[in-house]
Amino acid sequence: MTEQKQPNAFAAVLVRGMMASRAKVRSTLKILGLSRKNHCIVVPATVSFKGMLLLCKDYLTWGPVSAQTIEQLLEKRGEARGEKLSDDYVSRHSQFKSLKELAAAMAEGKASLSGVKGSQPAFRLSPPRKGFGSIKKPFPKGGIGFRKEGLDSLIARMI
C-alpha cells in the first residue's frame, strides 16, 4: 500500500473574470483576496479553505504548491508597501529571517503572507506563456478546477 501525502498548502490562481458570477462566489473570492484575473494566493490546506476553493472552482485553478514555487513567487512578485519583498524586509517585519524560511513555513501550512506586516495578500502575475487552454473546461482538458500536479509549472510560466 502506498500512502499519499496530504498537501499542507494550496495555491489558487483566478482564471476567469467575475462579471456574471453569483454573489456568493464574488464574496468568497473577495474574502480570499482574489480581485483580478491572474492574481495568485497561497493558503493552508484546511477544511474551510478547501470549501471556499471548491465553491469558486469554476473561476479559478488550484492545487498543491511546493516550497520552491512559493519562494520564487515571494522573490519575484512579492510586494509590501509598494516595494519588493526582500530578506531584509521580511526579517524586520516578521518572525522569519529570510524569504526561504517564510516560503518553507508557508508550504507546510504554518504561516501566511499576512504574518509579514504591510504585505499584499495576492501575487500579481502575468498571463501564462502558451495560455491556460480552455477556461470553460475543467483540468486536464481545460484550465480551471483542481490540479493534482502541474500547478507549479503553470505558476512558473506566469512569473
N, CA and C of each residue as an Amber inpcrd file, in Angstrom:
protein
   477
   0.8430000  -1.1870000   0.0000000   0.0000000   0.0000000   0.0000000
   0.8840000   1.2440000   0.0000000   0.5400000   2.1560000  -0.8400000
   1.2680000   3.4180000  -0.8810000   0.4090000   4.5070000  -0.2630000
   1.0150000   5.2270000   0.6300000   0.2990000   6.3390000   1.2580000
   0.5300000   7.5990000   0.4540000  -0.5520000   8.3020000   0.1970000
  -0.4080000   9.5720000  -0.4870000  -0.2760000  10.6680000   0.5490000
   0.7250000  11.4980000   0.3620000   0.9750000  12.5880000   1.2940000
  -0.0560000  13.6950000   1.0550000  -0.6770000  14.1250000   2.1160000
  -1.6500000  15.2030000   2.0130000  -0.9180000  16.5340000   1.8890000
  -1.3540000  17.4030000   0.9760000  -0.6830000  18.7040000   0.8550000
  -0.9620000  19.5720000   2.0780000  -0.0160000  20.4410000   2.3780000
  -0.1600000  21.3460000   3.5150000  -0.5590000  22.7500000   3.0870000
  -0.3740000  23.0580000   1.7920000  -0.7100000  24.3850000   1.2870000
  -1.1990000  24.2680000  -0.1510000  -2.1110000  25.1570000  -0.4990000
  -2.6400000  25.2380000  -1.8590000  -2.3320000  26.6150000  -2.4230000
  -2.1260000  26.6580000  -3.7250000  -2.0520000  27.9250000  -4.4450000
  -3.2920000  27.9900000  -5.3250000  -3.8570000  29.1670000  -5.4750000
  -5.0300000  29.3600000  -6.3180000  -4.7940000  30.5630000  -7.2220000
  -5.1370000  30.4050000  -8.4940000  -4.9810000  31.4650000  -9.4850000
  -6.3500000  31.7490000 -10.0950000  -6.7600000  33.0110000 -10.0800000
  -8.0300000  33.3940000 -10.6860000  -7.8640000  33.4040000 -12.1940000
  -8.6740000  32.6050000 -12.8930000  -8.5380000  32.4130000 -14.3290000
  -9.5810000  33.2180000 -15.0990000 -10.7840000  33.2980000 -14.5700000
 -11.8800000  33.9700000 -15.2690000 -12.3080000  35.2110000 -14.4960000
 -12.9110000  36.1410000 -15.2160000 -13.4710000  37.3240000 -14.5820000
 -14.7520000  36.9860000 -13.8380000 -15.2370000  37.9290000 -13.0300000
 -16.3740000  37.6450000 -12.1500000 -17.6550000  38.3730000 -12.5510000
 -17.7360000  38.8560000 -13.7910000 -18.8790000  39.6760000 -14.1810000
 -20.2240000  38.9710000 -13.9960000 -20.3680000  37.7490000 -14.4610000
 -21.6620000  37.0770000 -14.4210000 -21.7180000  36.0190000 -13.3200000
 -20.9340000  36.1830000 -12.2700000 -20.8990000  35.1780000 -11.2100000
 -21.9520000  35.4750000 -10.1420000 -22.2340000  34.4510000  -9.3540000
 -23.1910000  34.6070000  -8.2630000 -22.5740000  35.4610000  -7.1570000
 -23.4140000  36.0770000  -6.3650000 -22.9420000  36.9550000  -5.2930000
 -22.1260000  36.1770000  -4.2640000 -22.5010000  34.9380000  -3.9920000
 -21.7750000  34.1240000  -3.0250000 -20.3430000  33.8480000  -3.5090000
 -20.1960000  33.5980000  -4.8090000 -18.8680000  33.3570000  -5.3800000
 -18.0380000  34.6360000  -5.3230000 -18.6410000  35.7660000  -5.6810000
 -17.9160000  37.0470000  -5.6390000 -17.4460000  37.3740000  -4.2290000
 -18.3020000  37.1670000  -3.2400000 -17.9050000  37.4800000  -1.8690000
 -16.8190000  36.5210000  -1.3700000 -16.8800000  35.2630000  -1.7770000
 -15.8440000  34.3100000  -1.3800000 -14.5020000  34.6730000  -2.0030000
 -14.5000000  35.0660000  -3.2680000 -13.2620000  35.4840000  -3.9220000
 -12.7050000  36.7480000  -3.2640000 -13.5870000  37.6230000  -2.8210000
 -13.1360000  38.8290000  -2.1250000 -12.4920000  38.4740000  -0.7890000
 -13.0740000  37.5190000  -0.0690000 -12.5050000  37.0620000   1.1940000
 -11.1310000  36.4340000   0.9660000 -10.9990000  35.6810000  -0.1120000
  -9.7170000  35.0510000  -0.4320000  -8.6640000  36.0660000  -0.8720000
  -9.1000000  37.2270000  -1.3240000  -8.1600000  38.2500000  -1.7730000
  -7.8870000  38.2040000  -3.2590000  -8.7290000  37.5080000  -4.0070000
  -8.5690000  37.4170000  -5.4540000  -9.5320000  38.3980000  -6.1070000
  -9.0150000  39.5430000  -6.5160000  -9.8800000  40.5790000  -7.0540000
  -9.7700000  40.7300000  -8.5670000  -8.6880000  40.2390000  -9.1740000
  -8.4820000  40.3870000 -10.6140000  -7.9640000  39.0900000 -11.2140000
  -8.1330000  38.9700000 -12.5220000  -7.6130000  37.7960000 -13.2140000
  -6.0940000  37.7440000 -13.0630000  -5.5730000  36.5330000 -13.0560000
  -4.1440000  36.2470000 -12.9590000  -3.5390000  36.6170000 -11.6070000
  -4.3580000  36.8340000 -10.5950000  -3.8470000  37.0000000  -9.2430000
  -3.7460000  35.6230000  -8.6010000  -2.7540000  35.4500000  -7.7230000
  -2.4820000  34.1610000  -7.0980000  -2.3950000  34.3330000  -5.5880000
  -2.9150000  33.3590000  -4.8460000  -2.7780000  33.3420000  -3.3960000
  -2.2510000  31.9760000  -2.9600000  -1.6500000  31.9300000  -1.7940000
  -1.2110000  30.6790000  -1.1740000  -1.9180000  30.5900000   0.1600000
  -2.6770000  29.4920000   0.3600000  -3.4530000  29.3090000   1.5840000
  -3.1330000  27.9510000   2.1930000  -3.2930000  27.8050000   3.5100000
  -3.1060000  26.4880000   4.1290000  -4.2070000  25.5320000   3.6780000
  -3.9150000  24.2500000   3.6950000  -4.8730000  23.2350000   3.2300000
  -5.8010000  22.8160000   4.3650000  -6.6140000  23.7600000   4.8280000
  -7.5880000  23.4580000   5.8770000  -8.9440000  23.1900000   5.2350000
  -9.8550000  22.6550000   6.0220000 -11.1790000  22.3160000   5.5160000
 -11.9210000  23.5700000   5.0430000 -11.7960000  24.6680000   5.7690000
 -12.5200000  25.8800000   5.3990000 -12.0070000  26.4630000   4.0820000
 -10.6860000  26.4730000   3.8920000 -10.1500000  26.9760000   2.6340000
 -10.5060000  26.0530000   1.4710000 -10.5010000  24.7330000   1.7110000
 -10.8970000  23.8000000   0.6480000 -12.3380000  24.0590000   0.2250000
 -13.2050000  24.3320000   1.1930000 -14.5940000  24.6260000   0.8790000
 -14.7390000  25.8950000   0.0530000 -13.9710000  26.9220000   0.4050000
 -14.0200000  28.1690000  -0.3640000 -13.5080000  27.9530000  -1.7880000
 -12.4330000  27.1810000  -1.9330000 -11.8860000  26.9290000  -3.2600000
 -12.8460000  26.0940000  -4.1030000 -13.5200000  25.1230000  -3.4790000
 -14.4950000  24.3150000  -4.2120000 -15.6960000  25.1550000  -4.6540000
 -16.1050000  26.1170000  -3.8390000 -17.2170000  26.9880000  -4.2000000
 -16.8830000  27.8090000  -5.4410000 -15.6260000  28.2060000  -5.5850000
 -15.1890000  29.0650000  -6.6930000 -14.4950000  28.2800000  -7.7950000
 -14.6860000  26.9730000  -7.8570000 -13.9410000  26.1210000  -8.7770000
 -14.1400000  26.4610000 -10.2470000 -15.2210000  27.1040000 -10.6000000
 -15.4790000  27.4540000 -11.9980000 -14.7650000  28.7270000 -12.4280000
 -14.0980000  29.3960000 -11.5070000 -13.4390000  30.6630000 -11.8190000
 -11.9360000  30.6310000 -11.5700000 -11.4420000  29.5900000 -10.9260000
 -10.0190000  29.5540000 -10.6230000  -9.4610000  28.1540000 -10.7980000
  -8.1470000  28.0690000 -10.8190000  -7.4550000  26.7960000 -10.7980000
  -6.6220000  26.7510000  -9.5280000  -6.5720000  25.5770000  -8.9030000
  -5.8880000  25.4790000  -7.6280000  -5.3320000  24.0770000  -7.4290000
  -4.3420000  23.9730000  -6.5610000  -3.7370000  22.6830000  -6.2750000
  -2.5860000  22.8390000  -5.3080000  -1.9390000  21.7210000  -4.9640000
  -0.8050000  21.7800000  -4.0400000   0.3640000  22.5310000  -4.6670000
   1.1360000  23.1840000  -3.8160000   2.2490000  24.0010000  -4.2900000
   3.4960000  23.6520000  -3.4830000   4.6490000  23.7220000  -4.1370000
   5.9130000  23.3720000  -3.4790000   6.5490000  24.6050000  -2.8470000
   7.4860000  24.3710000  -1.9520000   8.1920000  25.4680000  -1.2820000
   9.0430000  26.2590000  -2.2690000   9.5950000  25.5870000  -3.2870000
  10.4170000  26.2830000  -4.2820000   9.5770000  27.2760000  -5.0770000
   8.3640000  26.8850000  -5.4350000   7.4810000  27.7860000  -6.1840000
   7.0690000  28.9720000  -5.3260000   6.7730000  28.7280000  -4.0550000
   6.4100000  29.8230000  -3.1580000   7.5870000  30.7780000  -3.0060000
   8.7920000  30.2450000  -2.9170000   9.9740000  31.0920000  -2.8020000
  10.1570000  31.9560000  -4.0550000   9.9200000  31.3850000  -5.2390000
  10.0060000  32.1650000  -6.4780000   8.9580000  33.2660000  -6.4970000
   7.7360000  32.9440000  -6.0590000   6.6790000  33.9530000  -6.0060000
   7.0670000  35.0960000  -5.0710000   7.6010000  34.7620000  -3.9040000
   7.9840000  35.7920000  -2.9420000   9.1100000  36.6660000  -3.4770000
  10.1100000  36.0570000  -4.1130000  11.2500000  36.8150000  -4.6160000
  10.8810000  37.7180000  -5.7880000  10.1150000  37.1810000  -6.7270000
   9.8810000  37.9140000  -7.9740000   8.6020000  38.7440000  -7.9720000
   7.5730000  38.3140000  -7.2350000   6.2870000  39.0140000  -7.2870000
   5.7670000  39.4720000  -5.9340000   6.4960000  39.2300000  -4.8710000
   6.0580000  39.6560000  -3.5460000   6.2000000  41.1560000  -3.3700000
   5.1720000  41.7940000  -2.8040000   5.1950000  43.2390000  -2.5790000
   4.7660000  43.5580000  -1.1630000   5.3440000  44.6350000  -0.6400000
   4.9520000  45.1340000   0.6710000   5.1450000  46.6400000   0.6680000
   4.0610000  47.3430000   0.8800000   4.0860000  48.8100000   0.9270000
   4.7760000  49.4180000  -0.2890000   4.4810000  48.8910000  -1.4700000
   5.0000000  49.4570000  -2.7040000   6.4050000  49.0650000  -3.0780000
   7.0530000  48.2300000  -2.2790000   8.4050000  47.7900000  -2.6170000
   8.4260000  46.2690000  -2.6850000   9.4500000  45.7340000  -3.3370000
   9.5750000  44.2850000  -3.4580000   9.9480000  43.6790000  -2.1080000
   9.4580000  42.4670000  -1.8650000   9.8370000  41.7510000  -0.6560000
  11.2960000  41.3320000  -0.7540000  12.0220000  41.4560000   0.3270000
  13.4210000  41.0390000   0.3760000  13.6690000  40.3600000   1.7170000
  14.8340000  39.7320000   1.8250000  15.2010000  39.0930000   3.0870000
  15.2440000  40.1140000   4.2240000  15.7630000  41.2870000   3.9240000
  15.8680000  42.3480000   4.9180000  14.4830000  42.7780000   5.4130000
  13.5490000  43.0070000   4.4710000  12.2010000  43.4370000   4.8360000
  11.5000000  42.3630000   5.6740000  11.6200000  41.1080000   5.2620000
  10.9670000  40.0170000   5.9840000  11.5450000  39.8800000   7.3900000
  12.8560000  40.0110000   7.5250000  13.4510000  39.8710000   8.8570000
  13.0620000  41.0220000   9.7850000  12.8350000  42.2230000   9.2240000
  12.4420000  43.3650000  10.0630000  10.9680000  43.3380000  10.4380000
  10.0890000  42.7860000   9.5730000   8.6530000  42.9060000   9.7840000
   7.9320000  41.5870000  10.0760000   8.6790000  40.5350000  10.3710000
   8.0380000  39.2660000  10.7280000   8.9790000  38.4670000  11.6140000
   8.5370000  37.2900000  11.9890000   9.3510000  36.4230000  12.8390000
  10.3420000  35.5840000  12.0400000  10.2890000  35.6590000  10.7140000
  11.1640000  34.8620000   9.8610000  12.4120000  35.6510000   9.4920000
  13.5050000  34.9400000   9.2570000  14.7810000  35.5810000   8.9660000
  15.0270000  35.8050000   7.4770000  14.3560000  35.0100000   6.6100000
  14.5870000  35.1370000   5.1730000  13.3430000  34.7090000   4.3990000
  13.3680000  34.9860000   3.1080000  12.2720000  34.5720000   2.2290000
  12.1960000  33.0510000   2.1470000  13.3390000  32.3950000   2.1590000
  13.3700000  30.9350000   2.0730000  12.7000000  30.3040000   3.2850000
  12.9550000  30.8540000   4.4580000  12.3400000  30.3520000   5.6900000
  10.8270000  30.6000000   5.6790000  10.4120000  31.7710000   5.2040000
   8.9870000  32.0790000   5.0940000   8.3130000  31.1530000   4.0950000
   8.9530000  30.8910000   2.9550000   8.3890000  30.0080000   1.9390000
   8.2260000  28.5900000   2.4730000   9.2070000  28.1040000   3.2300000
   9.1180000  26.7610000   3.8080000   7.9580000  26.6770000   4.7990000
   7.7810000  27.7090000   5.6130000   6.6720000  27.7200000   6.5810000
   5.3260000  27.8100000   5.8720000   5.2560000  28.5790000   4.7830000
   4.0020000  28.6700000   4.0240000   3.6750000  27.3380000   3.3470000
   4.6860000  26.6260000   2.8450000   4.4650000  25.3310000   2.1950000
   4.0090000  24.2800000   3.1990000   4.4200000  24.4120000   4.4550000
   3.9780000  23.4880000   5.4970000   2.6100000  23.8650000   6.0540000
   2.0910000  25.0370000   5.6750000   0.7930000  25.4810000   6.1640000
   0.8480000  26.1160000   7.5300000   2.0470000  26.4740000   8.0020000
   2.2130000  27.0340000   9.3430000   2.2640000  28.5540000   9.3530000
   2.3600000  29.1750000   8.1910000   2.4360000  30.6360000   8.1210000
   1.6750000  31.1060000   6.8890000   1.3900000  32.3980000   6.8870000
   0.7650000  33.0020000   5.7150000   1.4380000  34.3390000   5.4530000
   1.1340000  34.9050000   4.3200000   1.7490000  36.1680000   3.9450000
   1.2530000  37.3100000   4.8160000   0.1210000  37.1310000   5.4860000
  -0.3820000  38.1820000   6.3600000   0.4740000  38.3300000   7.6220000
   1.3690000  37.3770000   7.8780000   2.2860000  37.4810000   9.0060000
   3.3860000  38.5050000   8.7910000   3.5720000  38.9430000   7.5440000
   4.5580000  39.9760000   7.2260000   3.8050000  41.2930000   7.1490000
   4.1330000  42.2330000   8.0240000   3.3960000  43.4980000   8.0990000
   3.5150000  44.2750000   6.7930000   2.3700000  44.7450000   6.2960000
   2.3430000  45.5780000   5.1070000   2.3900000  44.8350000   3.7970000
   2.3750000  43.5130000   3.8060000   2.4960000  42.7610000   2.5620000
   1.1380000  42.6330000   1.8690000   1.1860000  42.4910000   0.5580000
  -0.0210000  42.2850000  -0.2390000  -0.4310000  40.8190000  -0.1190000
  -1.7350000  40.5140000   0.0110000  -2.1450000  39.1190000   0.1790000
  -2.0490000  38.2970000  -1.0960000  -2.1430000  38.9500000  -2.2460000
  -2.1280000  38.2220000  -3.5170000  -0.9250000  38.6470000  -4.3530000
  -0.4760000  37.7130000  -5.1640000   0.6120000  37.9880000  -6.0870000
   0.0140000  38.3510000  -7.4440000   0.4870000  39.4370000  -8.0390000
   0.0240000  39.8320000  -9.3680000   0.9090000  39.1410000 -10.3960000
   0.3220000  38.2690000 -11.1860000   1.0730000  37.5190000 -12.1800000
   0.6720000  37.9510000 -13.5820000   1.5300000  37.6730000 -14.5510000
   1.2040000  37.9450000 -15.9440000   0.4760000  36.7310000 -16.5130000
  -0.2110000  36.8820000 -17.6370000  -0.8670000  35.7210000 -18.2440000
   0.1680000  34.6450000 -18.5930000  -0.2110000  33.3710000 -18.5260000
   0.7730000  32.3160000 -18.7510000   1.2260000  32.2430000 -20.2040000
   2.5280000  31.9830000 -20.3890000   3.0210000  31.7340000 -21.7370000
   2.3550000  30.4790000 -22.2590000   1.9200000  30.4770000 -23.4770000
   1.2000000  29.3880000 -24.1440000  -0.2220000  29.2230000 -23.6080000
  -0.7040000  30.0990000 -22.7420000  -2.0940000  30.1470000 -22.3150000
  -2.5100000  29.0910000 -21.3040000  -3.7530000  29.2220000 -20.8490000
  -4.3430000  28.2870000 -19.9060000  -4.9150000  27.0680000 -20.6090000
  -5.2350000  27.2000000 -21.8750000  -6.0840000  26.2320000 -22.5420000
  -7.4850000  26.8170000 -22.4810000  -8.4970000  25.9820000 -22.5180000
  -9.8680000  26.4620000 -22.4200000 -10.1610000  26.8680000 -20.9830000
 -10.7570000  28.0410000 -20.8050000 -11.1070000  28.4540000 -19.4480000
 -12.5630000  28.1370000 -19.1360000 -13.1620000  27.2690000 -19.9490000
 -14.5260000  26.8310000 -19.6960000 -14.6020000  25.3560000 -19.3490000
 -13.5080000  24.6290000 -19.5460000 -13.4870000  23.1980000 -19.2630000
 -12.5430000  22.9240000 -18.0930000 -12.8810000  21.9040000 -17.2860000
 -12.0180000  21.5920000 -16.1380000 -10.7130000  20.9270000 -16.5720000
  -9.7230000  21.0280000 -15.6930000  -8.4290000  20.3980000 -15.9120000
  -8.6240000  18.8930000 -15.9790000  -8.0110000  18.1340000 -16.8440000
  -6.8710000  18.3780000 -17.7060000  -7.2250000  18.8390000 -19.1230000
  -8.5000000  18.8400000 -19.4970000  -8.8630000  19.3000000 -20.8460000
  -8.8440000  20.8120000 -20.9550000  -9.0460000  21.4880000 -19.8590000
  -9.0730000  22.9380000 -19.8460000  -8.1860000  23.4890000 -18.7530000
  -8.4720000  24.7300000 -18.3470000  -7.5880000  25.3900000 -17.4140000
  -8.1890000  25.7250000 -16.0690000  -9.3940000  25.2440000 -15.7320000
  -9.9790000  25.5860000 -14.4340000 -10.1080000  24.3500000 -13.5650000
 -10.3050000  24.5650000 -12.2710000 -10.5380000  23.4760000 -11.3460000
  -9.2820000  23.0080000 -10.6310000  -9.3990000  21.8660000  -9.9610000
  -8.3220000  21.3130000  -9.1370000  -7.2810000  20.6300000 -10.0110000
  -6.0070000  20.8520000  -9.6970000  -4.8880000  20.1890000 -10.3760000
  -4.1070000  19.4110000  -9.3270000  -4.0410000  18.0890000  -9.4840000
  -3.2480000  17.2920000  -8.5480000  -1.7760000  17.6380000  -8.6790000
  -1.3420000  17.8780000  -9.8970000   0.0340000  18.2790000 -10.1590000
   0.0170000  19.1840000 -11.3770000   1.0620000  19.9060000 -11.5670000
   1.1300000  20.7850000 -12.7300000   0.8770000  22.2440000 -12.4170000
   0.4720000  22.5600000 -11.2000000   0.2530000  23.9620000 -10.8670000
   1.5830000  24.7000000 -10.7380000   2.6090000  24.0000000 -10.2820000
   3.9370000  24.6200000 -10.1900000   4.4370000  25.0730000 -11.5560000
   4.2040000  24.2460000 -12.5730000   4.6590000  24.6270000 -13.9240000
   3.8240000  25.7860000 -14.4650000   2.5340000  25.8190000 -14.1610000
   1.6940000  26.9430000 -14.6010000   2.1630000  28.2460000 -13.9580000
   2.4090000  28.2100000 -12.6660000   2.8630000  29.4230000 -11.9680000
   4.2260000  29.8590000 -12.4940000   5.1000000  28.9040000 -12.7990000
   6.4110000  29.2580000 -13.3710000   6.2510000  29.9500000 -14.7200000
   5.2550000  29.5360000 -15.5040000   5.0070000  30.1960000 -16.7890000
   4.4050000  31.5790000 -16.6090000   3.8240000  31.8510000 -15.4490000
   3.1810000  33.1440000 -15.1920000   4.1090000  34.1360000 -14.4980000
   5.1630000  33.6500000 -13.8520000   6.0810000  34.5390000 -13.1550000
   6.8770000  35.2640000 -14.1930000
